[in-house]
Amino acid sequence: MSTFNRVAIVGGTHGNEFSGIYLLKKWQESPALISRPTFETETLFGNPNAFRDNKRYLDCDLNRQFIPADLANPELGNYEQSRAKAINLQLGPKGNARTDLIIDLHNTTSNMGPTLILLKNDAFNTQLAAYVAERMDNAVILFEDHCSMEEHYFLCSIADQGIIIEVGPQPQSVIRQDVLEWMDDMTAHILDFVELFNKGEVPTLPETVSAYRYVETLKLPENEQGERIGMVHKNVQDADFTPLRNGDPIFTKFDGTEVHWDGDYEAYPHFINEAAYYDNNLAMSLGEKVDIPVIK
């Protein structure tokens, strides 16, 4: 397996997710905190104009602009589309990136705790998952490996290895000490693991790691006009990664009617009632709980 020469840490991909932004400031003032002997670490402020205006984005979601066809399309030229092309030139280009690993820092309004999102199921990612899980008792491991890196539209998919740290609950445009510290700690563990991986000194890890794997996304109840007519059920609210079984209440309509989960598997909701997803009436993601083999 190849080693890592360049690692990029990105914060502020969404301008109102503050933990990563303020950690970047901290690390830029004290670069030794993210420096490791066997690789270079750089930091990048993803969407400074959205942060300036205290918005998630100005024109469109920056973290949805990194499909190769979109990056190559000169007609896609609004602020975030242009910013994506600039970031791709700086860290990429996607498919032949100068950056070996991108760590993208995000906050969520959902009660997900410190969640490590992995886009690939290979030796590096499974070993990283096991390493972080052993060092952070409250760490949640989530695999979103349902498509190739080329098909992913996330910023971190520019590199051959890209991961997301997603920590909450934290309101938009707010800083919480516990959430910021979880993000700081998880980032440090990832950098420590990359250093050990490069040196061939990864410690003995378990055979499997407990994780969740993304399955689907649910929308809030809507009428025929696409208007919202219900909300997340109070039993589900704030219960990220708690099992949901067939027949459990999942939504409550504004007239008081309950909607029950009609699924053929035990689901684990996450990104529950994420504020940023209300523009699309998205209620939550669902995953399955899995034991992922740690590839040696």
Backbone torsions as a table, in degrees:
resi	resn	phi	psi	omega
1	MET	NA	140.6	-177.7
2	SER	-74.1	159.1	177.8
3	THR	-95.7	172.5	-177.9
4	PHE	-105.9	127.3	178.5
5	ASN	-104.0	-33.1	-177.3
6	ARG	-133.6	127.7	176.4
7	VAL	-122.0	133.8	176.9
8	ALA	-115.9	134.0	173.9
9	ILE	-109.5	122.0	-177.4
10	VAL	-110.8	131.5	173.2
11	GLY	-126.5	156.8	177.0
12	GLY	72.1	26.3	171.2
13	THR	-57.7	-35.0	168.7
14	HIS	-111.0	126.9	-168.4
15	GLY	-69.1	-15.3	-179.9
16	ASN	-109.0	17.9	173.3
17	GLU	-105.5	100.2	-160.7
18	PHE	-85.7	-22.9	-173.1
19	SER	-59.6	-49.2	-179.3
20	GLY	-63.7	-35.6	-179.4
21	ILE	-63.8	-46.6	-177.6
22	TYR	-76.5	-25.7	171.9
23	LEU	-68.9	-37.6	175.9
24	LEU	-58.3	-43.7	178.6
25	LYS	-60.0	-43.9	179.5
26	LYS	-61.0	-47.9	-176.5
27	TRP	-70.4	-32.5	177.4
28	GLN	-67.5	-31.2	175.8
29	GLU	-79.1	-27.8	-179.9
30	SER	-132.4	71.8	-173.5
31	PRO	-62.9	-19.8	179.4
32	ALA	-62.2	-23.1	-178.9
33	LEU	-64.7	-28.9	-178.9
34	ILE	-115.5	9.2	178.7
35	SER	-87.7	137.7	175.0
36	ARG	-134.8	149.5	-171.9
37	PRO	-62.8	-32.3	-168.7
38	THR	-94.8	-1.6	178.9
39	PHE	-152.5	159.6	175.7
40	GLU	-88.3	140.5	176.3
41	THR	-120.1	127.1	174.6
42	GLU	-122.3	157.5	177.9
43	THR	-116.8	150.9	-179.0
44	LEU	-142.6	130.5	175.0
45	PHE	-88.9	110.9	-169.8
46	GLY	-65.6	-51.5	-171.9
47	ASN	-134.5	72.5	-175.7
48	PRO	-64.2	-31.7	-179.3
49	ASN	-70.1	-35.7	175.9
50	ALA	-67.1	-38.1	175.8
51	PHE	-63.1	-43.0	178.1
52	ARG	-56.7	-40.2	-178.1
53	ASP	-93.0	4.8	178.8
54	ASN	55.5	50.3	179.0
55	LYS	-132.0	159.0	174.1
56	ARG	-63.7	-44.5	177.1
57	TYR	-157.2	166.6	179.2
58	LEU	-91.9	-50.0	-176.1
59	ASP	-114.1	-42.3	179.9
60	CYS	-158.6	164.8	-174.6
61	ASP	-67.3	115.1	-179.2
62	LEU	-59.2	-33.2	-176.5
63	ASN	-80.4	15.7	176.7
64	ARG	-127.3	21.9	-170.9
65	GLN	-116.3	17.5	-168.6
66	PHE	-114.4	26.6	167.8
67	ILE	-73.7	136.5	-176.1
68	PRO	-52.4	-40.8	-178.8
69	ALA	-63.0	-36.7	178.7
70	ASP	-71.3	-39.8	178.5
71	LEU	-63.1	-29.8	-178.4
72	ALA	-90.3	-2.9	-174.8
73	ASN	-93.1	107.2	-177.8
74	PRO	-68.3	-15.3	179.4
75	GLU	-77.4	-14.7	176.5
76	LEU	-89.9	93.4	-168.8
77	GLY	-131.0	19.3	175.0
78	ASN	-72.2	-177.7	-171.2
79	TYR	-58.3	-54.5	-177.2
80	GLU	-66.9	-35.6	177.8
81	GLN	-65.5	-39.2	176.4
82	SER	-69.8	-39.8	178.5
83	ARG	-63.2	-39.2	177.6
84	ALA	-60.1	-42.4	179.4
85	LYS	-64.3	-38.8	178.9
86	ALA	-67.2	-42.8	178.5
87	ILE	-64.9	-38.9	178.0
88	ASN	-61.5	-38.9	177.3
89	LEU	-68.4	-36.0	-177.2
90	GLN	-74.6	-43.3	-176.1
91	LEU	-101.5	-22.3	-174.0
92	GLY	-98.9	-135.6	5.6
93	PRO	-77.9	154.6	-179.0
94	LYS	-58.0	131.7	-176.0
95	GLY	99.6	-22.1	176.8
96	ASN	-154.1	56.7	-169.1
97	ALA	-77.7	142.7	173.3
98	ARG	-74.3	-19.1	179.3
99	THR	-96.5	131.3	-176.3
100	ASP	-86.5	-30.5	-177.8
101	LEU	-144.8	132.5	173.5
102	ILE	-117.3	128.0	174.4
103	ILE	-108.8	113.3	-176.5
104	ASP	-105.5	126.1	-172.0
105	LEU	-100.3	125.6	-177.2
106	HIS	-135.6	150.8	168.1
107	ASN	-109.4	152.1	173.4
108	THR	-130.0	148.7	173.7
109	THR	-77.5	-9.0	-179.7
110	SER	-81.2	156.9	-175.5
111	ASN	-85.7	63.1	-174.0
112	MET	-96.8	-5.8	-176.5
113	GLY	63.1	-160.4	176.6
114	PRO	-82.8	104.7	-175.4
115	THR	-111.0	130.7	175.7
116	LEU	-102.3	116.9	-178.7
117	ILE	-102.2	124.2	-177.1
118	LEU	-115.5	136.4	-174.8
119	LEU	-100.6	-8.0	-179.7
120	LYS	-134.7	151.1	178.4
121	ASN	-115.2	81.1	-178.5
122	ASP	-135.2	-173.9	-175.8
123	ALA	-60.2	-46.7	-177.6
124	PHE	-61.0	-49.2	-174.5
125	ASN	-70.5	-39.8	-179.9
126	THR	-70.3	-37.8	175.9
127	GLN	-67.5	-40.8	176.8
128	LEU	-59.8	-44.4	179.8
129	ALA	-58.1	-47.4	-179.4
130	ALA	-65.1	-39.7	-179.4
131	TYR	-63.7	-47.7	-179.2
132	VAL	-66.5	-42.2	-178.5
133	ALA	-61.6	-33.9	179.5
134	GLU	-72.4	-24.9	-173.9
135	ARG	-102.5	-12.2	176.0
136	MET	-130.3	105.0	-175.6
137	ASP	-59.6	-30.2	-176.4
138	ASN	-97.1	6.4	-179.5
139	ALA	-68.0	139.7	174.9
140	VAL	-112.5	132.8	179.6
141	ILE	-107.0	125.1	-178.2
142	LEU	-129.1	121.3	177.6
143	PHE	-97.0	125.5	171.6
144	GLU	-118.4	60.8	-173.8
145	ASP	-102.6	35.2	-175.2
146	HIS	-82.6	-6.8	176.3
147	CYS	-148.2	171.2	-178.8
148	SER	-74.4	164.3	177.9
149	MET	-61.3	-35.0	179.5
150	GLU	-62.8	-35.5	-178.3
151	GLU	-80.6	-21.1	178.5
152	HIS	-68.1	139.5	178.8
153	TYR	-100.9	8.6	-179.7
154	PHE	-74.3	153.0	176.9
155	LEU	-57.8	-42.7	-174.7
156	CYS	-69.4	-10.9	178.6
157	SER	-77.3	-2.3	173.4
158	ILE	-58.0	-42.8	-178.2
159	ALA	-84.9	162.5	176.5
160	ASP	-64.0	-31.6	175.0
161	GLN	-121.7	121.9	179.6
162	GLY	-139.2	132.9	-179.0
163	ILE	-133.3	157.9	-178.6
164	ILE	-123.2	132.4	168.3
165	ILE	-101.2	121.2	-175.7
166	GLU	-124.2	112.6	-171.4
167	VAL	-126.4	134.2	177.8
168	GLY	-164.1	175.2	14.4
169	PRO	-88.8	138.0	173.8
170	GLN	-146.4	122.6	177.3
171	PRO	-59.9	154.6	175.4
172	GLN	-62.3	140.6	176.5
173	SER	64.9	30.0	179.5
174	VAL	-133.4	152.4	173.0
175	ILE	-116.1	132.0	172.9
176	ARG	-118.3	131.7	-177.1
177	GLN	-60.6	-45.2	-177.0
178	ASP	-63.2	-41.2	-179.3
179	VAL	-67.0	-43.6	178.6
180	LEU	-62.7	-41.2	-179.3
181	GLU	-67.5	-37.1	175.7
182	TRP	-61.0	-43.4	-179.9
183	MET	-64.7	-42.7	178.9
184	ASP	-61.1	-47.4	-178.4
185	ASP	-64.7	-43.8	-178.2
186	MET	-65.2	-40.0	177.2
187	THR	-60.6	-44.1	179.9
188	ALA	-62.1	-41.2	178.6
189	HIS	-64.0	-39.0	178.7
190	ILE	-64.1	-46.2	179.3
191	LEU	-63.2	-39.7	177.0
192	ASP	-62.0	-41.0	179.9
193	PHE	-64.6	-43.3	179.0
194	VAL	-58.8	-41.0	177.3
195	GLU	-60.8	-46.7	178.3
196	LEU	-65.2	-40.0	178.7
197	PHE	-60.4	-45.1	179.6
198	ASN	-61.9	-37.1	-175.6
199	LYS	-86.8	-3.2	-177.2
200	GLY	68.6	30.7	-175.9
201	GLU	-120.5	28.7	177.4
202	VAL	-62.7	128.5	-178.9
203	PRO	-68.3	167.4	177.6
204	THR	-59.8	130.8	-176.8
205	LEU	-120.0	158.5	178.0
206	PRO	-64.7	165.2	-179.1
207	GLU	-70.9	-30.0	-179.8
208	THR	-137.1	161.9	174.2
209	VAL	-130.2	134.8	179.0
210	SER	-74.7	130.0	-174.8
211	ALA	-151.6	178.4	173.9
212	TYR	-122.3	149.0	178.0
213	ARG	-126.2	127.5	-178.9
214	TYR	-59.1	137.1	177.8
215	VAL	-118.5	-51.0	-174.3
216	GLU	-161.3	170.4	177.3
217	THR	-121.0	137.2	178.9
218	LEU	-107.4	146.3	176.0
219	LYS	-100.0	156.0	172.3
220	LEU	-66.0	155.7	177.3
221	PRO	-57.6	135.2	-179.0
222	GLU	-131.3	156.9	170.4
223	ASN	-91.7	-175.0	-176.1
224	GLU	-65.4	-20.9	178.7
225	GLN	-88.7	2.6	-179.3
226	GLY	78.9	15.8	179.0
227	GLU	-87.4	143.5	-179.3
228	ARG	-67.8	128.4	-179.5
229	ILE	-126.4	13.0	-180.0
230	GLY	-163.6	179.5	-175.1
231	MET	-140.9	167.9	176.6
232	VAL	-65.2	135.0	-179.4
233	HIS	-62.7	144.4	-176.7
234	LYS	-61.6	-26.8	178.1
235	ASN	-72.8	-21.5	-179.0
236	VAL	-94.7	-32.1	-178.5
237	GLN	-53.9	131.2	178.2
238	ASP	69.3	7.1	-178.1
239	ALA	-103.3	45.3	179.7
240	ASP	-58.9	137.9	178.7
241	PHE	64.2	25.5	171.1
242	THR	-101.4	135.0	-172.9
243	PRO	-62.3	140.6	176.4
244	LEU	-119.8	124.8	-175.7
245	ARG	-115.8	160.0	179.8
246	ASN	-52.4	128.9	179.9
247	GLY	95.2	-12.4	177.6
248	ASP	-70.3	142.1	175.4
249	PRO	-65.8	137.6	-177.4
250	ILE	-126.3	-32.5	176.6
251	PHE	-131.7	155.5	169.1
252	THR	-124.1	122.7	176.3
253	LYS	-74.5	159.5	-176.0
254	PHE	-66.8	-15.4	175.5
255	ASP	-88.6	3.8	177.8
256	GLY	96.4	-9.8	179.3
257	THR	-67.6	133.8	176.5
258	GLU	-92.0	142.2	173.4
259	VAL	-109.7	131.0	-175.3
260	HIS	-106.2	148.5	179.7
261	TRP	-67.0	124.1	179.5
262	ASP	-117.2	79.6	-177.1
263	GLY	-130.2	160.2	-177.2
264	ASP	-105.6	19.3	176.7
265	TYR	-148.5	162.1	175.9
266	GLU	-79.6	113.0	-173.3
267	ALA	-99.8	151.3	177.4
268	TYR	-122.3	99.3	-178.4
269	PRO	-67.3	147.0	172.4
270	HIS	-153.3	171.3	-167.3
271	PHE	49.7	41.8	-177.1
272	ILE	-71.6	122.2	175.7
273	ASN	57.6	34.8	177.0
274	GLU	-59.5	123.2	-174.6
275	ALA	-59.7	-36.2	-175.3
276	ALA	-67.7	-17.9	-175.4
277	TYR	-94.8	2.8	-177.7
278	TYR	-67.8	-22.5	178.8
279	ASP	-66.0	-20.2	176.0
280	ASN	-111.2	9.4	-179.0
281	ASN	57.5	33.0	178.0
282	LEU	-83.6	132.2	-175.4
283	ALA	-94.7	-41.7	-174.8
284	MET	-175.4	162.9	167.0
285	SER	-100.4	154.4	176.2
286	LEU	-121.4	141.0	176.8
287	GLY	-134.7	171.1	172.9
288	GLU	-109.1	148.3	175.3
289	LYS	-85.5	131.0	-174.5
290	VAL	-138.9	155.1	169.0
291	ASP	-103.6	111.8	-175.8
292	ILE	-90.8	124.2	174.6
293	PRO	-61.9	135.7	176.5
294	VAL	-86.7	113.4	-175.6
295	ILE	-79.8	125.5	-177.2
296	LYS	-97.5	NA	NA
